[in-house]
Amino acid sequence: MPKSKKLQQQIENKLETLQKLIEEIGNHSINSDDPEQRDSDYYYDLEAQLTKALELLRDKKGKELDDFGEPIVLEEGLCSLVDEYHSEEE
């Protein structure tokens, strides 16, 4: 499989996961007059979903460092994958 096709598949998978998370986040409307939304569990759940969405965008880095003293990337995030895809297309 060509590298650009592989990148495209990885991007699509992350986008699908991100779309599902965004839909779940969209179900959390914030209304200060709603007593159910004053429950801390409501906000912890929202925070967890937002954190998962951010994790998809960012690179997952390990604790080990490379030759330049930078953390080793264990899994590229959506932002890095899109950058790499566009640089290959040019």
Secondary structure, DSSP 8 states (H G I E B T S, - for coil): --HHHHHHHHHHHHHHHHHHHHHHHHT----TT-GGGGSHHHHHHHHHHHHHHHHHHS-EEEEEE-TTS-EEEEE--HHHHHHHHHHHH-
